[in-house]
Amino acid sequence: MKKYQALFTIRFSSGLQYRAAALGGIATQFAWGFMELLAFLAFYKANPGAYPMEFSQTVSYIWLQQAFLALFMTWFYEQDIFETITSGAVAYELVRPIDLYNRWFCHSAANRLARAVLRCFPILLVAFIVPEPLRMSLPPDLGQFGLFMISVPLSLGVVVAFTMLVYISVFFTLSPIGVRIVAALLADFLAGGIVPLPFFPDVVRGVVEILPFAAMQNMPLRIYSGHISGAAAVRGLFLQAFWFVILVVLGKLWMKLALRRAVVQGG
């Protein structure tokens, strides 16, 4: 366990060095966040009371989504992992006395967390001081905030476990481009990254909300905003834990199969 903690710490510290990239990301996320909020505001004003979430809940959802985008974005991948596989450098990784799946998992989780730490505070600060109705609200109560704090790491775990499947798939393909694009678009849409899941048609939402994508950003953001509370929020946490375990087990099994079949430079 200590070796994985060391790997996580090293990668996290390394990720904190990219401050210029974080500033660029913050500016982009402010622009995107305000654009989304103004678009939703126009819809709400045009037809008040016709939407499944209160506007204040939608505002909190969007601001949190932008603040913690690095944790939740399914379209962010570690390019060096792809290059390690396609170049054959994975052979060097295999001679190290450490589980390859766990190494890459720690690598990805730490990098995401470092990016989120650099970006979240300025975005949240502005979100709490902008004028109404675009101002972010606090959770309904401390219990709801506690559930949110449990849901966030579970969401991160599910996202990383999902991206691990994308990395492993590259062992079976000539190029990672196709798989990563399809996986990112599908996951981001079904996780509520483009439109929150409550805005989906009822029939579609009933199916999507039991898929692993609903255990990603959808759950913590709706818990914080108060759209999911009480027993429903607790069930949501169990759904996240369930999919986290399933995806990790599936990833480990698939990794073993991939490594058995892997051929590096004809060896």
C-alpha positions in Angstrom: 0.0 0.0 0.0 2.9 2.4 0.8 4.2 2.2 -2.7 0.9 3.2 -4.2 0.6 6.1 -1.7 4.1 7.2 -2.8 3.1 7.0 -6.5 0.0 9.0 -5.8 1.8 11.6 -3.9 4.6 12.0 -6.5 2.1 12.3 -9.4 -0.1 14.7 -7.4 2.8 16.9 -6.6 3.9 16.9 -10.2 0.4 17.8 -11.4 0.4 20.9 -9.1 3.3 22.4 -11.1 1.2 23.2 -14.2 -0.2 26.5 -13.0 -0.3 28.2 -16.4 -2.4 25.4 -17.8 -4.7 25.7 -14.8 -5.2 29.5 -15.4 -6.1 28.8 -19.0 -8.5 26.1 -17.9 -10.1 28.4 -15.3 -10.7 31.1 -18.0 -12.3 28.5 -20.3 -14.5 27.1 -17.6 -15.7 30.5 -16.6 -16.7 31.3 -20.1 -18.4 27.9 -20.6 -20.1 28.0 -17.3 -21.6 31.5 -17.9 -22.7 30.5 -21.4 -24.5 27.4 -20.0 -26.1 29.4 -17.2 -27.4 32.1 -19.5 -28.8 29.5 -21.9 -30.6 27.7 -19.1 -31.9 31.0 -17.7 -33.5 31.9 -21.1 -35.3 28.5 -21.1 -36.5 28.9 -17.5 -37.8 32.4 -18.2 -39.6 31.3 -21.3 -41.4 28.5 -19.6 -41.2 28.7 -15.8 -42.1 25.6 -13.8 -41.8 23.3 -16.8 -38.4 21.8 -15.8 -37.5 18.9 -13.5 -34.9 20.9 -11.5 -35.3 24.3 -9.9 -33.2 26.9 -11.5 -31.1 27.3 -8.3 -30.4 23.6 -8.4 -29.3 23.8 -12.0 -27.0 26.8 -11.2 -25.3 24.8 -8.4 -25.0 21.8 -10.8 -23.3 23.8 -13.5 -20.9 25.7 -11.2 -19.8 22.5 -9.5 -19.4 20.8 -12.8 -17.0 23.5 -13.9 -15.2 23.7 -10.6 -14.5 19.9 -10.5 -14.4 19.3 -14.2 -10.9 17.7 -13.9 -12.4 15.0 -11.6 -15.4 14.2 -13.8 -14.4 14.7 -17.5 -14.5 11.3 -19.2 -12.7 12.8 -22.3 -9.5 13.5 -20.4 -6.9 10.7 -20.8 -3.3 10.2 -19.9 -1.5 10.4 -23.2 1.7 8.9 -21.7 -0.3 5.7 -20.9 -1.4 5.4 -24.5 2.1 6.0 -25.7 3.5 3.4 -23.2 1.2 0.8 -24.8 1.6 1.7 -28.5 5.4 2.2 -28.3 6.0 -1.1 -26.5 7.5 0.7 -23.5 4.9 -1.2 -21.4 7.6 -4.0 -21.3 9.6 -1.8 -18.9 6.5 -1.3 -16.7 6.0 -5.1 -16.5 9.4 -5.8 -14.9 8.7 -3.5 -12.0 7.5 -5.1 -8.8 4.2 -3.3 -8.9 0.7 -4.1 -10.3 0.4 -2.3 -13.6 -3.4 -1.7 -13.2 -2.9 -0.2 -9.7 0.0 1.9 -11.0 -2.0 3.5 -13.8 -5.1 3.9 -11.6 -3.0 5.9 -9.0 -1.4 7.8 -11.8 -4.7 8.9 -13.3 -6.5 9.6 -10.1 -3.7 11.8 -8.7 -3.4 13.8 -11.9 -7.1 14.5 -12.0 -7.1 15.5 -8.3 -4.2 17.9 -8.8 -5.9 19.6 -11.7 -9.1 19.9 -9.7 -7.3 21.5 -6.7 -5.6 24.1 -8.9 -8.9 25.1 -10.6 -11.8 24.7 -8.2 -11.1 27.4 -5.6 -11.2 30.4 -8.0 -14.3 29.1 -9.7 -16.1 28.4 -6.5 -15.2 31.8 -5.1 -16.7 33.6 -8.1 -19.7 31.3 -8.1 -20.6 32.4 -4.6 -20.3 36.1 -5.2 -21.8 36.6 -8.7 -25.3 38.4 -8.6 -28.5 36.4 -8.4 -29.9 34.4 -10.1 -26.5 33.0 -11.2 -25.1 32.7 -7.7 -24.3 29.2 -6.5 -26.2 28.1 -3.4 -25.1 26.1 -0.3 -26.4 22.6 0.2 -29.8 22.3 1.9 -28.1 21.1 5.1 -24.9 19.6 6.6 -26.2 16.0 6.1 -26.6 16.7 2.4 -23.1 18.1 2.2 -21.7 15.1 4.0 -23.3 12.8 1.4 -21.8 15.0 -1.3 -18.4 14.6 0.2 -18.8 10.8 0.1 -20.1 10.9 -3.4 -17.2 12.9 -4.9 -14.4 10.3 -4.3 -16.7 7.5 -5.4 -17.4 9.4 -8.6 -13.7 9.9 -9.2 -13.2 6.2 -8.7 -15.8 5.3 -11.2 -14.5 7.7 -13.8 -10.9 6.5 -13.4 -12.0 2.8 -13.5 -13.9 3.6 -16.7 -10.9 5.3 -18.4 -8.8 2.3 -17.4 -11.0 0.2 -19.6 -10.2 2.6 -22.5 -6.5 2.3 -21.8 -6.7 -1.5 -21.7 -8.6 -1.7 -25.0 -5.6 -0.2 -26.8 -3.8 -3.5 -26.3 -6.2 -5.0 -28.8 -6.3 -2.1 -31.3 -3.8 -0.5 -33.6 -4.7 3.0 -32.5 -6.4 4.5 -29.4 -8.1 7.3 -31.3 -11.4 5.6 -32.3 -12.0 4.0 -28.9 -11.2 7.1 -26.9 -13.4 9.4 -29.0 -16.4 7.1 -28.9 -16.0 6.3 -25.2 -15.6 9.9 -24.2 -18.6 11.2 -26.2 -20.9 8.4 -25.0 -19.8 8.6 -21.3 -19.9 12.4 -21.2 -23.5 12.6 -22.6 -24.9 9.7 -20.4 -23.2 11.0 -17.3 -25.0 14.4 -17.5 -21.9 16.3 -18.7 -23.9 18.0 -21.5 -27.4 18.1 -20.1 -28.3 17.0 -16.6 -30.0 13.6 -16.5 -33.3 14.9 -15.1 -33.8 16.7 -18.4 -33.8 13.4 -20.3 -37.1 11.9 -21.4 -38.5 9.7 -18.7 -38.1 6.4 -20.6 -34.5 7.2 -21.5 -33.7 8.5 -18.0 -35.0 5.3 -16.4 -32.4 3.3 -18.2 -29.5 5.7 -18.0 -29.8 6.2 -14.3 -28.9 2.5 -13.6 -25.8 2.6 -15.9 -22.3 3.2 -14.6 -22.4 6.7 -16.2 -25.0 7.8 -13.7 -22.5 7.0 -11.0 -20.1 9.7 -12.3 -20.7 13.4 -12.1 -24.5 13.1 -12.1 -24.7 11.8 -8.6 -22.5 14.2 -6.6 -23.8 17.3 -8.4 -27.5 16.4 -7.9 -26.8 15.5 -4.3 -25.2 18.8 -3.6 -27.9 20.8 -5.3 -30.6 19.0 -3.3 -32.3 17.4 -6.3 -31.4 13.9 -4.8 -31.7 13.7 -1.0 -32.5 11.3 1.8 -32.9 7.6 1.0 -32.5 8.3 -2.8 -29.1 9.9 -2.1 -28.0 6.9 0.0 -29.1 4.5 -2.8 -27.1 6.7 -5.2 -24.0 6.1 -3.1 -24.6 2.4 -3.1 -25.0 2.6 -6.9 -21.6 4.4 -7.2 -19.9 1.8 -4.9 -21.4 -1.0 -6.9 -20.2 0.3 -10.3 -16.8 1.2 -8.9 -16.3 -2.4 -7.7 -17.6 -3.9 -11.0 -15.5 -1.7 -13.2 -12.3 -2.3 -11.2 -12.8 -6.1 -11.2 -13.6 -6.1 -14.9 -10.6 -3.9 -15.6 -8.2 -6.1 -13.6 -9.5 -9.3 -15.4 -9.2 -7.6 -18.8 -5.7 -6.4 -18.0 -4.6 -9.9 -17.2 -6.0 -11.2 -20.5 -4.4 -8.3 -22.4 -1.0 -8.9 -20.8 -1.1 -12.6 -21.6 -1.7 -11.8 -25.3 0.6 -8.8 -25.5 3.5 -9.1 -27.9 6.3 -6.4 -27.6 8.7 -6.1 -30.6 8.1 -9.7 -31.5 9.1 -11.1 -28.1 
